[in-house]
Amino acid sequence: MNQAVFVYATSLSVAALVLYGAVRYFWRRPSQGTETSYGPPPPEVLVLGRTRVGVGRSLLIVEVEGRRLLLGSTAHHWTPIADLGLARHHGADDDSNSIEAELARAVEASRQRRGGKRS
């Protein structure tokens, strides 16, 4: 009888370990940087310009999914500041990547949307 209990306990332990391994193998999370069939790939984020505005604070222009965004960053937080609209084609204008040029373009577009005069 003791031998039968030992065989059943061993069989049950092996089955539990196989089940645990199968669950871990098939339900594992994909590692960073690998593409999976679980959904669309994450959007590519391009940093187009960065200007420091203080100790540990920066303004950044990034391009995500065809749009340019102005972001503020500190040591602990990221804050979206403005949507600068559709991105220009790369190589259209060398000055277009500077923060000053993008801000001027965003201000001009905002004025035009509100019906203001061009400066």
C-alpha distances in whole Angstrom, upper triangle without the diagonal:
4,5,5,6,9,10,11,12,14,16,17,18,20,21,23,25,26,27,29,30,32,33,35,36,38,39,40,44,47,48,52,54,52,53,51,51,50,54,57,58,59,63,65,66,70,71,75,77,76,78,78,79,78,76,72,74,74,76,74,75,72,72,69,69,72,73,75,74,75,72,73,70,70,67,65,66,67,69,71,75,76,76,78,78,77,77,80,80,79,82,85,86,85,86,84,81,82,81,85,86,83,84,87,86,84,86,89,86,86,90,90,87,89,92,94,96,96,97
4,5,5,6,9,10,11,12,14,15,16,18,20,21,23,24,26,27,29,30,32,33,35,36,37,39,42,45,46,50,52,50,52,49,50,49,52,56,56,57,61,63,64,67,69,73,74,73,76,75,77,75,73,70,71,72,73,72,73,70,70,67,67,71,72,73,72,73,70,70,68,67,64,62,63,65,67,69,73,74,74,76,76,76,76,78,78,77,80,83,84,83,84,81,78,80,79,83,83,81,81,85,84,82,85,87,85,84,88,88,86,88,91,92,95,94,95
4,6,5,6,9,10,11,12,14,15,17,18,20,21,23,24,26,27,29,30,32,33,35,36,37,41,43,45,48,51,49,50,48,48,47,51,54,55,56,60,61,63,66,68,72,73,73,75,74,76,75,73,69,71,71,73,71,72,69,69,66,66,70,71,72,71,72,69,70,67,67,64,62,63,64,67,68,72,74,73,76,75,75,74,77,77,76,79,81,83,82,83,80,77,79,78,82,83,80,81,84,83,81,84,86,84,83,87,88,85,87,90,92,94,93,94
4,5,5,6,9,10,11,12,14,15,16,18,20,21,22,24,26,27,29,30,32,33,34,36,39,42,44,47,50,47,48,46,46,45,49,53,53,54,58,60,62,65,67,71,72,72,74,74,75,75,72,69,70,71,72,70,71,68,67,64,64,68,69,70,69,71,68,69,66,66,64,61,62,63,66,67,71,72,71,74,74,73,73,76,75,74,78,80,81,81,82,79,76,78,77,81,81,78,79,83,82,79,82,85,82,82,85,86,83,85,88,90,92,91,93
4,5,5,6,8,10,10,12,14,15,16,18,20,21,22,24,26,27,28,30,32,33,34,38,40,42,45,48,46,47,45,45,44,48,51,51,53,56,58,60,63,65,69,70,69,72,71,73,72,69,66,67,68,69,68,68,65,65,62,62,66,67,68,67,68,66,66,64,63,61,58,59,61,63,64,68,70,69,72,72,71,71,74,74,73,76,78,80,79,80,77,74,76,75,79,79,76,77,81,79,77,80,82,80,79,83,84,81,83,86,88,90,89,90
4,6,5,6,9,10,10,12,14,15,16,18,20,21,22,24,26,27,28,30,31,33,36,39,40,43,46,44,45,43,44,43,47,50,50,51,55,57,58,61,63,67,68,68,70,69,71,70,68,64,66,66,68,66,67,64,64,61,61,65,66,67,66,67,64,65,62,62,59,57,58,59,62,63,67,69,68,71,71,70,70,72,72,71,74,77,78,77,78,75,72,74,73,77,78,75,76,79,78,76,79,81,79,78,82,83,80,82,85,87,89,88,89
4,6,5,6,9,10,11,12,14,15,17,18,20,21,22,24,26,27,29,30,31,35,37,39,43,45,43,44,41,42,41,45,48,49,50,54,55,57,60,62,66,68,67,70,69,71,70,68,64,66,66,67,65,66,63,63,60,60,63,65,66,65,67,64,65,62,62,59,57,58,59,62,63,67,68,67,70,70,69,68,71,71,70,73,75,77,76,77,75,72,73,73,76,77,74,75,79,77,75,78,80,78,78,82,82,79,81,85,86,88,87,88
4,5,5,6,9,10,10,12,14,15,16,18,20,21,22,24,26,27,28,30,33,36,38,41,44,42,43,40,40,39,43,46,47,48,52,54,56,59,61,65,66,66,68,68,70,69,67,63,64,65,66,64,65,62,61,58,58,62,63,64,63,65,62,63,61,60,58,55,56,57,60,61,65,66,65,68,68,67,67,70,69,68,72,74,75,75,76,73,70,72,71,75,75,72,73,77,75,73,76,78,76,76,79,80,77,79,82,84,86,85,86
4,5,5,6,9,10,11,12,14,15,16,18,20,21,23,24,26,27,28,32,34,36,39,42,40,41,39,39,38,42,45,46,47,50,52,54,57,59,62,64,63,66,65,67,66,64,60,62,62,63,62,62,59,59,56,56,60,61,62,61,63,60,60,58,57,55,53,54,55,57,59,62,64,63,66,66,65,65,68,68,67,70,72,74,73,74,71,68,70,69,73,73,70,71,75,73,71,74,76,74,74,77,78,75,77,81,82,84,83,84
4,5,5,6,9,10,11,12,14,15,17,18,20,21,22,24,26,27,30,33,34,38,40,38,39,37,38,37,41,44,44,45,49,51,53,56,57,61,63,62,65,64,66,65,63,59,61,61,62,60,61,58,58,55,55,59,60,61,60,62,59,60,57,57,54,52,53,54,57,58,62,63,63,65,65,64,64,67,66,65,68,71,72,71,72,70,67,68,68,71,72,69,70,74,72,70,73,76,73,73,77,77,75,77,80,81,84,83,84
4,5,5,6,9,10,11,12,14,15,16,18,20,21,22,24,26,29,32,33,37,39,37,38,35,36,35,39,42,43,44,48,50,52,55,57,60,62,62,64,64,66,65,63,60,61,61,62,60,61,57,57,54,54,58,59,60,59,61,59,59,57,57,55,52,53,54,56,57,61,62,62,64,64,63,62,65,65,64,67,69,71,70,71,69,66,68,67,71,71,68,69,73,71,69,72,75,72,72,76,76,73,76,79,80,82,81,83
4,6,5,6,9,10,11,12,14,15,16,18,20,21,22,24,27,30,32,36,38,36,37,34,34,33,37,41,41,42,46,48,50,53,55,59,60,60,63,62,64,63,61,57,59,59,60,58,59,56,55,52,52,56,57,58,57,59,56,57,55,55,52,50,51,51,54,55,59,60,59,62,62,61,61,64,63,63,66,68,69,69,70,67,64,66,65,69,69,66,67,71,69,67,70,72,70,70,73,74,71,73,76,78,80,79,80
4,5,5,6,9,10,11,12,14,15,17,18,20,21,22,26,28,30,33,36,34,35,33,34,33,36,40,40,41,45,46,48,51,53,56,58,58,60,60,61,61,58,55,56,56,57,56,57,54,53,51,51,54,55,56,55,57,54,55,52,52,50,47,48,49,52,53,57,58,58,60,60,59,59,62,62,61,64,66,68,67,68,65,62,64,63,67,67,64,65,69,68,66,68,71,68,68,72,72,70,72,75,76,79,78,79
4,5,5,6,9,10,11,12,14,15,16,18,20,21,25,27,28,32,34,32,33,31,32,31,35,38,38,40,43,45,47,50,52,55,57,57,59,59,61,61,58,55,56,56,57,55,56,53,52,49,49,53,54,56,55,56,54,55,52,52,50,48,48,49,52,53,57,58,57,60,59,58,58,61,60,59,62,65,66,65,66,64,61,63,62,66,66,63,65,68,67,65,68,70,68,68,71,72,69,71,75,76,78,77,78
4,5,5,6,9,10,11,12,14,15,16,18,20,23,26,28,31,34,31,32,29,30,29,33,36,37,38,42,44,46,49,51,55,57,56,59,59,61,60,58,55,56,56,56,54,55,52,51,48,48,51,53,54,53,55,53,54,52,52,50,47,48,48,51,52,55,57,56,58,58,57,56,59,59,58,61,64,65,64,65,63,60,62,61,65,65,62,64,67,65,63,67,69,66,66,70,70,67,70,73,74,76,75,77
4,5,5,6,9,10,11,12,14,15,16,18,21,24,26,29,32,30,31,28,29,28,31,35,35,36,40,42,44,47,49,53,54,54,57,56,58,57,55,52,53,53,54,52,52,49,49,46,46,50,51,52,51,53,50,51,49,49,46,44,45,45,48,49,53,54,53,56,55,55,55,58,57,57,60,62,63,63,64,61,58,60,59,63,63,60,61,65,63,61,64,66,64,64,67,68,65,67,70,72,74,73,74
4,5,5,6,9,10,11,12,14,15,16,20,22,24,27,30,28,29,27,28,27,31,34,34,35,39,40,42,45,47,51,52,52,55,54,56,56,53,50,51,51,52,50,51,48,47,45,45,48,49,51,50,51,49,49,47,47,45,42,43,44,47,48,52,53,52,55,54,54,53,56,56,55,58,60,61,61,62,59,56,58,57,61,61,58,60,63,62,60,63,65,63,63,66,67,64,67,70,71,73,72,73
4,5,5,6,9,10,10,12,14,15,19,21,23,27,29,26,27,25,26,25,29,32,32,34,37,39,41,44,46,50,52,52,55,55,57,56,54,51,52,51,52,50,50,47,47,44,43,47,48,50,49,51,49,50,47,48,46,43,44,44,47,48,52,53,52,54,53,52,52,55,54,53,56,59,60,60,61,58,55,58,57,61,61,58,59,63,61,59,62,64,62,62,66,66,64,66,69,70,73,71,72
4,5,5,6,9,10,11,12,14,17,20,22,26,28,26,26,24,24,23,27,30,31,32,36,38,40,43,45,49,51,51,53,53,55,55,53,50,50,50,51,49,49,46,45,42,42,45,47,48,47,49,47,48,46,46,44,42,42,43,45,46,50,51,50,52,51,51,50,53,53,52,56,58,59,59,60,57,54,56,56,59,59,56,58,61,59,57,61,63,60,60,64,64,61,63,67,68,70,69,70
4,6,5,6,9,10,11,12,15,18,20,23,26,24,25,23,24,22,26,29,29,30,34,36,38,41,43,46,48,48,51,50,52,52,50,46,47,47,48,46,46,43,43,40,40,44,45,46,45,47,44,45,43,43,41,39,39,40,42,43,47,48,47,50,50,49,49,52,51,51,54,56,57,57,57,55,52,54,53,57,57,54,55,59,57,55,58,60,58,58,62,62,60,62,65,66,68,67,68
4,5,5,6,9,10,10,14,16,18,22,24,22,23,21,22,21,25,28,28,29,33,34,36,39,41,45,47,47,49,49,51,51,49,46,46,46,47,45,45,42,42,39,39,43,44,45,44,46,44,45,42,43,41,39,39,39,42,43,47,48,47,49,49,48,47,50,50,49,52,54,56,55,56,53,51,53,52,56,56,53,54,58,56,54,58,60,57,57,61,61,59,61,65,66,68,67,68
4,5,5,6,8,10,14,16,18,22,24,21,22,19,19,19,23,26,26,28,32,33,36,39,41,45,47,47,50,50,52,52,50,46,47,47,47,45,45,42,41,38,37,41,43,44,44,46,44,45,43,43,42,39,40,40,42,43,46,47,46,48,48,47,46,49,48,48,51,53,55,54,55,53,50,52,52,55,55,52,54,57,55,54,57,59,56,56,60,60,58,60,63,65,67,66,67
4,5,5,6,8,11,14,17,20,23,20,21,18,18,17,21,24,25,26,30,32,34,37,39,43,45,45,48,48,50,50,48,44,45,44,45,43,43,40,39,36,36,39,41,42,41,43,41,42,40,41,39,37,37,37,39,40,44,45,43,46,45,45,44,47,47,46,50,52,53,53,54,51,48,50,50,53,53,50,52,55,53,51,54,56,54,54,58,58,55,57,61,62,64,63,64
4,6,5,6,9,12,14,17,20,18,19,17,18,17,20,23,23,24,28,30,32,35,37,40,42,42,45,45,47,47,45,41,42,42,42,40,41,37,37,34,34,38,39,40,39,41,39,40,38,38,36,34,34,35,37,38,42,43,42,44,44,43,43,45,45,44,48,50,51,50,51,49,46,48,47,51,51,48,49,53,51,49,53,55,52,52,56,56,54,56,59,61,63,62,63
4,6,6,9,11,13,17,18,16,17,15,16,16,19,22,22,23,27,29,31,34,36,40,42,42,45,45,47,47,46,42,43,42,43,40,40,37,36,33,33,37,38,40,39,41,39,40,38,39,37,35,36,35,38,38,42,43,42,44,43,42,42,44,44,43,46,48,50,49,50,48,45,47,47,51,51,48,49,53,51,49,53,54,52,52,56,56,54,56,59,61,63,61,62
4,6,9,10,13,17,19,16,16,13,13,13,17,20,20,22,26,28,30,33,36,39,42,42,45,45,47,48,46,43,43,42,42,40,40,36,35,32,32,35,37,38,38,40,38,40,38,39,38,36,35,35,37,37,41,42,40,43,42,41,40,43,42,42,45,47,49,49,50,47,45,47,46,50,50,47,48,52,50,48,51,53,50,51,54,54,52,55,57,59,61,60,61
4,6,9,12,16,18,15,16,13,13,12,15,19,19,20,24,26,28,32,34,37,40,40,43,43,45,45,44,40,40,40,40,37,37,34,33,30,30,34,35,36,36,38,36,37,35,36,35,33,32,32,34,35,38,39,38,40,40,39,39,42,41,41,44,46,48,47,48,45,43,45,44,48,48,45,46,49,48,46,49,51,48,48,52,52,50,52,55,56,59,57,59
4,6,9,12,15,13,14,12,13,12,15,18,18,19,22,24,26,29,31,35,37,37,40,40,42,42,41,37,38,37,37,35,35,32,31,29,29,32,33,35,34,36,34,35,33,34,32,30,30,30,32,33,37,38,37,39,38,38,37,40,40,39,42,44,46,45,46,43,41,43,42,46,46,43,44,47,46,44,47,49,47,47,51,51,49,51,54,55,57,56,57
4,6,9,12,10,11,10,12,10,13,15,15,15,19,21,23,26,28,31,33,33,36,37,39,39,38,34,34,33,34,31,31,28,28,25,25,29,30,31,30,32,30,31,30,30,29,27,27,26,29,29,33,34,33,35,35,34,33,36,36,35,39,41,42,41,42,40,37,39,38,42,42,39,40,44,42,40,44,46,43,43,47,47,45,48,51,52,54,52,53
4,7,9,7,8,7,10,9,12,13,12,13,17,18,20,23,25,29,31,32,35,35,38,38,37,33,33,32,32,30,30,26,26,23,23,27,28,29,29,31,29,30,29,30,29,27,27,26,28,29,32,33,32,33,33,32,31,34,33,33,36,38,39,39,40,37,34,37,36,40,40,37,39,42,40,39,42,44,42,42,46,46,44,47,49,51,52,51,52
4,6,6,9,10,13,13,14,15,13,13,17,17,19,22,24,27,29,29,32,33,35,36,34,31,31,30,31,28,28,25,25,22,23,26,28,28,28,30,28,29,27,28,26,25,25,25,27,28,31,32,31,33,33,32,31,33,33,31,34,37,38,37,38,36,33,35,35,38,39,36,38,41,40,38,41,43,41,42,46,46,44,47,50,50,52,50,51
4,6,9,10,14,14,14,14,12,11,14,14,15,18,20,23,25,26,29,29,32,32,31,27,28,27,27,24,25,21,21,19,20,23,25,25,25,26,24,26,24,25,23,22,22,21,24,25,28,29,28,30,30,29,27,30,30,28,31,34,34,33,34,32,29,31,31,35,35,32,34,37,36,35,38,40,38,39,42,43,41,44,47,47,49,47,47
4,7,10,13,14,14,13,10,10,12,12,14,16,18,22,24,25,28,29,32,33,32,28,28,27,27,24,23,20,20,18,18,21,23,24,24,26,24,26,24,26,25,24,24,22,25,25,28,29,27,28,28,27,25,28,27,25,28,31,32,31,32,30,27,30,30,33,33,31,33,36,35,34,37,39,37,38,41,41,40,43,46,46,47,45,46
4,6,10,11,12,12,9,11,14,14,16,19,22,25,27,28,32,33,35,36,35,32,32,30,30,27,26,23,22,20,20,23,25,26,26,28,27,29,28,29,28,27,27,25,28,28,31,31,29,31,30,29,27,29,28,27,30,33,34,33,35,33,30,33,33,36,36,33,36,39,37,36,39,41,39,40,43,43,42,45,47,48,50,48,48
4,7,9,9,9,7,9,12,13,16,19,22,25,28,29,33,34,37,38,37,34,33,31,31,27,26,23,21,19,18,21,23,25,26,28,27,30,29,31,30,29,28,26,28,27,31,31,28,30,29,27,26,28,27,26,29,32,34,33,35,32,30,33,33,36,36,33,35,38,36,35,39,40,38,39,42,42,40,43,46,47,48,46,48
4,5,7,8,8,11,14,16,19,22,25,28,31,32,35,37,39,40,40,36,35,34,33,30,29,25,24,21,20,23,25,27,28,30,29,32,31,33,32,30,29,28,30,29,32,32,30,32,30,29,28,30,30,29,32,35,36,36,38,35,33,36,35,39,38,35,37,40,38,37,40,42,39,40,44,43,41,44,47,48,50,48,50
4,6,8,9,12,15,17,21,24,27,30,33,34,38,39,41,43,42,39,38,36,35,32,31,27,25,22,20,23,26,28,29,32,31,33,33,35,35,33,32,30,31,30,33,33,31,32,31,29,29,31,30,30,34,35,38,38,39,36,34,37,37,41,40,37,39,41,39,38,41,42,39,40,44,43,41,44,47,48,50,49,50
4,7,9,11,15,17,20,24,27,30,32,34,37,38,40,41,41,37,36,35,34,31,30,26,24,21,20,23,25,27,27,30,29,32,31,33,33,31,29,28,29,28,32,31,29,31,30,29,29,31,31,31,35,36,38,38,40,36,34,37,37,40,39,36,38,41,38,37,40,41,39,39,43,42,40,43,45,47,49,48,49
4,6,9,12,15,18,21,24,27,30,31,35,36,38,39,39,36,34,33,31,28,27,23,21,18,16,20,22,24,24,27,27,29,29,31,32,30,28,26,27,25,29,28,26,28,26,25,25,28,28,28,32,33,35,36,37,33,32,34,34,37,36,33,35,37,35,33,37,38,35,36,39,39,36,39,42,43,45,44,46
4,6,9,12,15,18,21,24,27,29,32,34,36,37,37,34,33,30,29,26,24,20,18,15,13,16,18,21,22,25,24,27,27,30,30,29,27,24,25,24,27,26,23,25,23,22,22,24,24,24,28,29,31,32,33,30,28,31,31,34,33,30,32,34,32,30,34,35,32,33,36,36,34,37,39,41,42,41,43
4,6,9,12,15,19,21,24,26,29,31,33,35,35,31,30,28,27,23,22,18,16,13,12,15,17,19,20,23,23,25,25,28,28,27,25,22,24,22,25,25,23,24,23,21,20,23,22,22,26,28,29,30,31,28,26,29,28,32,31,28,30,33,31,29,33,34,31,32,36,36,34,37,39,40,42,41,42
4,7,9,13,16,18,21,22,26,27,30,31,31,28,26,24,23,20,19,15,13,10,10,14,15,17,17,20,19,22,21,24,24,23,21,19,20,19,22,21,19,21,20,19,18,21,21,21,25,26,28,28,28,25,23,26,25,29,28,25,27,30,28,26,30,31,29,30,33,33,31,34,37,38,40,38,39
4,6,10,13,15,18,20,23,25,27,29,30,27,25,22,21,17,16,12,10,7,6,10,11,13,14,17,17,20,20,23,24,23,21,18,18,17,20,19,16,18,17,15,15,18,18,18,21,23,24,24,25,22,20,22,22,26,25,22,24,26,24,23,27,28,26,26,30,30,28,31,34,35,36,35,36
4,7,10,12,16,17,21,23,26,28,28,25,23,21,19,16,14,10,8,6,7,10,11,12,13,16,16,19,19,22,23,22,20,17,19,17,20,19,17,17,17,15,13,16,16,15,18,20,22,21,22,19,17,20,20,23,23,20,22,25,23,22,26,27,25,26,30,30,29,32,34,35,36,34,35
4,7,9,12,14,17,20,22,24,24,21,20,17,15,12,10,7,6,5,8,10,10,10,10,13,12,15,15,19,20,20,18,14,15,14,16,16,14,15,15,14,12,15,15,14,18,19,20,19,20,17,15,17,17,20,20,17,19,22,21,20,23,25,23,24,28,28,27,30,32,33,34,32,32
4,6,9,11,15,18,20,23,23,21,19,16,14,10,9,5,5,7,10,10,10,9,10,12,12,15,16,19,20,21,19,16,17,15,17,16,15,14,15,14,11,13,13,12,15,17,17,16,17,14,11,14,14,18,17,15,17,20,19,19,22,23,22,24,27,27,27,30,32,32,32,30,30
4,6,8,11,14,17,19,20,17,16,12,11,7,6,4,7,9,13,13,12,10,10,10,10,13,13,16,17,19,17,14,15,14,15,15,14,14,15,15,12,14,15,13,15,17,17,15,15,13,10,11,11,15,15,13,15,18,18,17,21,22,22,23,26,27,27,29,31,31,31,29,29
4,7,11,14,16,19,21,19,17,13,11,7,5,5,7,11,14,13,12,9,10,10,11,14,15,18,20,21,19,16,17,15,15,15,14,12,14,14,11,12,13,11,12,14,13,11,11,9,6,8,9,12,12,10,13,16,15,15,18,20,19,21,24,25,25,27,29,28,29,26,26
4,7,10,13,16,18,16,14,10,8,6,5,7,10,13,17,16,14,11,11,10,10,12,13,16,18,20,18,15,16,15,15,14,15,13,16,16,13,14,16,14,15,16,14,12,11,10,6,6,6,10,11,10,12,14,15,15,17,19,20,21,23,25,25,27,29,28,28,26,25
4,7,10,12,14,12,10,7,6,4,7,9,12,15,19,18,17,13,12,10,9,10,10,13,15,17,16,13,14,14,14,15,16,15,18,19,16,18,19,17,18,20,18,15,14,13,10,8,7,11,13,12,13,16,17,16,19,21,21,22,25,26,27,28,31,29,30,27,26
4,6,9,11,11,9,6,5,7,9,12,16,19,22,22,19,16,14,11,11,10,10,12,14,17,16,14,15,15,14,15,17,16,20,21,19,20,22,20,21,22,19,17,15,15,12,9,7,10,13,12,12,15,17,17,18,21,22,22,24,26,27,28,30,29,29,27,25
4,6,8,8,6,4,6,9,12,15,18,21,25,25,22,18,16,13,12,10,9,10,12,15,15,14,15,16,15,17,19,19,22,24,22,24,26,24,25,26,23,21,18,18,15,13,11,13,16,16,15,18,20,20,21,24,25,25,27,29,30,30,33,31,31,29,28
4,7,8,6,5,7,10,14,17,20,23,26,26,23,20,17,13,12,9,10,10,13,15,15,14,14,16,14,16,19,19,23,25,24,25,28,26,27,27,25,23,20,20,17,15,12,13,17,16,15,18,20,19,19,23,24,23,25,28,28,29,31,29,30,28,27
4,6,5,7,10,13,17,19,23,25,29,29,26,23,20,16,15,11,10,9,11,14,14,15,15,17,17,19,22,23,26,28,27,29,31,29,30,31,28,26,24,23,21,18,16,17,20,20,18,21,24,23,23,26,28,27,29,32,32,32,35,33,33,32,30
4,6,8,12,15,18,21,24,26,30,31,28,25,22,19,16,13,11,9,9,13,14,15,16,19,19,22,25,25,29,31,29,31,33,31,32,33,31,28,26,26,23,21,18,20,23,23,22,25,27,26,26,30,31,30,32,35,35,35,38,36,37,35,34
4,7,11,13,17,18,22,24,27,28,26,23,20,17,14,11,8,5,6,9,11,12,14,17,17,20,23,23,27,29,27,29,31,30,31,32,30,28,26,25,22,20,18,20,23,22,21,25,26,25,26,29,30,29,32,34,34,35,37,36,37,36,34
4,7,10,14,16,20,21,25,25,23,20,17,13,11,7,6,5,7,10,10,10,11,13,13,16,19,20,23,25,24,26,29,27,29,29,27,25,23,22,19,17,15,17,20,19,18,21,23,21,22,26,26,25,28,30,30,31,34,32,33,32,31
4,6,10,12,16,18,22,22,20,16,14,10,8,6,5,7,9,12,11,10,10,12,12,14,17,17,20,22,21,23,25,23,25,26,24,22,20,19,16,14,11,14,17,15,15,18,20,18,20,23,23,23,25,28,28,29,31,30,31,29,28
4,7,10,14,16,19,19,16,13,10,7,6,5,6,9,12,14,12,10,10,10,9,11,13,13,17,19,17,19,22,21,22,23,21,19,17,16,13,11,8,11,13,12,11,15,16,15,16,19,20,19,22,24,24,25,28,27,28,26,25
4,6,10,12,16,16,13,10,8,6,5,6,8,11,14,15,13,10,10,10,10,11,12,12,15,16,14,16,19,18,19,20,19,17,15,14,11,10,8,11,13,11,11,15,15,14,16,19,19,19,22,24,24,25,28,27,28,26,25
4,7,10,13,13,10,7,6,5,6,9,11,15,17,18,16,12,12,10,10,10,10,9,11,12,11,13,15,14,16,17,16,15,13,11,8,8,7,10,11,8,10,13,13,12,15,17,16,17,20,22,21,23,26,25,26,24,24
4,6,10,10,8,6,5,7,8,11,12,16,18,18,16,12,12,10,11,11,10,10,11,11,10,12,14,13,16,17,16,16,15,12,10,11,10,14,14,11,13,16,15,14,17,19,18,19,22,23,23,25,27,27,28,26,26
4,7,6,5,4,6,9,11,14,16,19,21,21,19,15,15,13,14,12,10,10,10,9,7,10,11,11,14,15,16,16,16,12,11,13,13,16,15,12,14,17,15,14,18,19,18,19,22,22,22,25,27,27,28,26,27
4,6,5,6,8,11,12,15,17,20,22,22,19,15,15,13,14,13,11,11,11,10,9,12,13,14,17,18,19,19,19,16,14,17,16,19,18,15,17,20,18,16,20,21,19,20,24,24,23,26,28,29,30,28,29
4,6,8,10,14,15,19,20,24,26,25,22,19,18,15,17,15,12,13,11,9,9,12,13,14,18,18,20,21,21,18,17,19,19,22,20,17,19,22,19,18,22,22,20,21,25,24,23,26,28,29,30,29,30
4,7,10,14,16,19,21,25,27,27,24,20,19,16,17,15,11,11,9,6,5,8,10,11,15,15,17,18,18,15,14,17,17,20,18,15,17,19,16,15,19,20,17,19,22,21,20,24,25,26,28,26,27
4,7,10,13,16,19,22,25,24,21,18,16,13,14,11,8,7,6,4,5,9,11,13,16,16,17,18,17,14,13,15,15,17,16,12,14,16,14,12,16,17,14,16,19,19,18,21,23,24,25,23,25
4,7,10,13,16,20,22,22,19,15,14,11,11,9,6,5,6,6,5,9,12,12,15,15,15,16,15,11,10,12,11,14,12,9,11,13,11,10,14,15,13,15,18,18,18,20,23,23,24,22,23
4,6,10,13,16,19,19,16,12,10,7,8,6,5,5,7,9,9,12,15,16,18,18,18,18,17,13,12,13,11,13,13,10,10,14,12,10,13,16,14,14,18,19,18,20,23,23,24,23,23
4,7,10,14,17,17,14,11,9,6,5,5,6,7,10,12,12,15,18,18,20,20,19,18,16,14,12,12,9,11,12,9,9,12,12,10,12,15,15,14,18,19,19,20,23,22,24,22,22
4,7,10,13,13,10,7,6,5,5,7,9,10,13,15,15,18,21,20,23,23,22,21,19,17,14,14,11,14,15,12,12,16,16,14,16,19,18,18,21,23,22,23,26,26,27,26,26
4,7,10,11,8,6,5,6,6,10,12,14,17,19,19,21,24,23,25,26,24,23,21,19,16,15,12,15,17,15,13,17,18,16,17,21,20,20,22,25,24,25,28,27,29,27,27
4,7,8,6,5,6,9,10,13,15,17,20,22,21,24,26,25,27,28,26,25,23,21,18,17,14,17,20,18,17,20,21,19,21,24,24,23,26,28,28,29,32,31,32,31,30
4,5,5,7,9,12,13,16,19,20,24,26,25,27,29,28,30,31,29,28,26,25,21,20,17,20,23,21,20,23,25,23,24,27,27,26,29,32,31,32,35,34,35,34,33
4,6,9,12,15,16,20,22,24,27,28,27,30,32,30,32,33,32,30,28,27,24,23,20,23,26,24,23,27,28,26,28,31,31,30,33,35,34,35,38,37,39,38,37
4,7,10,14,16,19,22,24,26,28,28,30,32,31,34,35,33,32,30,29,26,25,22,25,27,25,24,28,29,27,28,32,31,30,33,35,34,35,38,37,39,38,38
4,7,10,12,16,18,20,23,25,25,28,30,29,31,32,31,30,28,26,23,23,20,23,25,22,22,25,26,23,25,28,28,26,30,32,30,31,35,34,36,35,35
4,7,9,12,14,17,19,21,21,24,26,26,28,29,28,27,25,23,20,20,17,20,22,19,18,22,23,20,22,25,24,23,27,29,27,28,32,31,33,32,32
4,6,9,12,14,17,19,20,23,26,25,28,28,27,27,25,22,20,19,16,19,20,17,16,20,20,17,19,22,21,20,23,25,24,25,28,28,30,29,29
4,6,8,11,13,16,16,20,23,23,25,25,25,24,23,20,18,18,15,17,18,15,14,18,17,14,16,19,18,17,20,22,21,22,25,25,27,26,27
4,7,9,12,16,16,19,22,23,25,25,24,23,21,18,17,16,13,15,16,13,11,15,15,12,13,16,16,14,17,19,18,19,22,22,24,23,23
4,6,9,12,13,16,20,21,23,22,21,22,19,16,16,15,12,14,14,11,9,12,12,9,10,13,12,11,14,16,15,16,19,19,21,20,21
4,6,9,10,14,17,18,21,20,20,21,19,15,15,15,13,15,14,11,10,13,11,8,11,13,11,11,14,15,14,16,19,19,21,20,21
4,7,8,11,14,16,18,17,16,17,15,12,12,13,11,12,11,7,8,10,8,5,9,11,9,9,13,14,13,15,18,18,19,18,18
4,6,9,13,15,17,16,16,18,17,13,14,15,14,15,13,10,11,12,9,8,11,12,9,10,14,13,12,15,17,18,20,18,20
4,7,9,12,15,13,15,17,16,12,13,16,15,17,14,11,13,15,11,10,14,14,11,13,16,15,15,18,20,21,22,20,21
4,7,8,11,11,12,13,13,10,10,13,13,15,13,10,13,14,11,11,15,15,13,16,19,18,18,21,22,23,23,21,22
4,6,9,7,9,11,11,8,10,13,14,15,12,10,14,14,11,12,16,15,14,17,19,18,19,22,23,23,23,20,21
4,6,6,9,11,12,10,11,15,16,18,15,14,17,18,15,16,20,19,17,20,23,21,22,26,26,26,26,23,24
4,6,8,9,11,9,9,13,15,17,15,14,18,18,16,18,21,21,20,23,25,24,25,28,29,29,28,25,26
4,6,6,10,9,10,13,16,17,15,15,18,19,17,19,22,21,21,24,26,25,26,30,30,30,29,25,25
4,7,9,8,10,13,16,16,13,13,17,17,14,17,20,18,18,22,23,22,23,27,27,26,25,22,22
4,5,5,8,10,13,14,10,11,15,14,13,16,18,17,18,21,22,21,23,26,26,25,24,21,20
4,5,7,8,12,13,10,12,15,15,14,17,19,19,20,23,24,24,26,28,29,27,26,23,22
4,6,6,9,9,7,9,12,11,11,14,16,16,17,20,21,21,23,26,26,25,24,20,19
4,6,8,9,6,6,10,10,9,12,14,14,15,17,19,19,21,23,24,23,22,19,19
4,6,9,7,7,10,12,11,13,16,16,17,19,21,22,23,25,26,25,25,22,21
4,5,5,6,9,10,11,12,14,16,17,18,20,21,23,25,26,24,24,21,20
4,5,5,6,9,10,10,12,14,15,16,18,20,21,23,24,23,23,20,19
4,5,5,6,9,10,11,12,14,15,16,18,20,21,23,20,20,17,16
4,5,5,6,9,10,11,12,14,15,17,18,20,21,19,19,16,15
4,5,5,6,9,10,10,12,14,15,16,18,20,19,19,16,16
4,5,5,6,8,10,10,12,14,15,17,18,17,17,15,14
4,5,5,6,9,10,11,12,14,16,17,14,14,12,11
4,6,5,6,9,10,11,12,14,15,14,14,11,12
4,5,5,6,9,10,11,12,14,13,14,13,13
4,5,5,6,9,10,11,12,11,12,10,10
4,5,5,6,9,10,11,9,9,7,8
4,5,5,6,9,10,10,11,9,11
4,5,5,6,9,8,11,11,12
4,5,5,6,5,7,7,9
4,5,5,5,7,7,10
4,5,8,10,11,14
4,6,9,11,14
4,7,9,12
4,7,9
4,6
4
